[in-house]
Amino acid sequence: MKILVTGCGGFIGSHVSEYLLNRGDVVIGIDNLNDYYDINLKIKNINLLNNFNNFKFYKENVLNSHVISQTKPDKICHLASMAGVRYSIKNPCIYVRENIEAFIYLLEEAIKNNVKHIVYASSSSVYGLNTKIPFNEEDIIEKCNSPYACSKKSMEIFAKTYYQLHNISNIGLRFFTVYGPRGRPDMAPYKFLNAIINNKEFDKYGDGNTFRDYTYIDDIVSGVISSIDNINNLQCEIINLGNSKKITLNEFISSCEKVTKKKAKFNKCENQMGDVPGTCADISKAIKLLNYKPKIDLLKGLEITYDYINNIKEDEFCQLGDCSKPECHNCFPIKNCTKHDICIKEGFCDPIN
């Protein structure tokens, strides 16, 4: 099967692509490699995928790409998005363009090229200030609390409309606080573990009683793959993918301390605009329709993530990426670099040209 994966350089996108490649699917990957977080992390992910002969990468923005017409995928897994609740409050128009407009463009391209099934990333953020726990897909949603959440809810509405108008099947997946190896550095799991490991302080917002439903990446990937395969021939569904366990911020920090065997240092801060009191997924629908069965509990997932962070080679990249020295990796893609063993060995300059 030939599958287009958008956002293939990102956290979830790279893991989904890797799974598909390992099982023998042809993966067409597209990513604009934006700088919302360290671009070097995305480039490492792309180079990992480039080890597979059945992978083809396009450095493009979904919003003006012709990759669907060029490659004619059987299915699409749309994971490209502008992420970040807090960033969206300061930059709302970016989320309209990169999330809503890009998704509509992708739907139009899919229709033109007879793509019959799309899986796309929604978010637990759409539940906003809802107070009934756990969150169920049938809950009324009218209290989104950030432009990011609004953009994801809008994507769900457009997906349903395009199914009604054009009979293009789609599954929207509401992800709940995904973490694990190669995770985003702006998310609490990576940020907290990394700070504790390096004896640095991090910001703790609120009194620690807010809660999240932390979901390990392998469990998320299993749900995404089931949605792509779609053996139950689902036509237009919204499905929660979570762990269905409430973990308070205080409990999460204690778990990080247990895994690292070190005491956390943090600054106490007020709750931030856009944050929600808590999230927890009702996953009964995913269990029924996708045979979804999360297997990794928080401590085990944090242990794996901790081991990953500890094994990262910090000297592979300039940590700032802006030192302007000739030998620094401040300009990707690197052209004919012979100054670093990692460049000579892995050829970072080649795969993304």
Buried (B, 14 or more C-beta within 10 A) or exposed (E): EBBBBBBBBBBBBBBBBBBBBEEEBBBBBBBBBBEBBBBBBBBBBBBBBBEBEBBBBBBBBBBEBEBBEEBEBBBBBBBBBBBBBBBBBEBBEBBBEBBBBBBBBBBEBBBEBEBBBBBBBBBBBBBBEBEEBBBBBEEEBEEBBBBBBBBBBBBBEBBBEBBEEEEBBBBBBBBBBBBBBBBBEBBBBBBBBBBBBEEEEBEBBBEBEBBBBBBBBBBBBBBBBBBBEBEEEBEBBBBBBBBBBBBBBBBBBBBBBEBBEEEBEBEEEEEEEBBBBBBBBBBBBBBEBBEBEBEBEBEEBBBBBBEBBEEBEEEBBBEEBEEEEEEBBBEBBBEEBEEBEBBEEBEBBEBBE
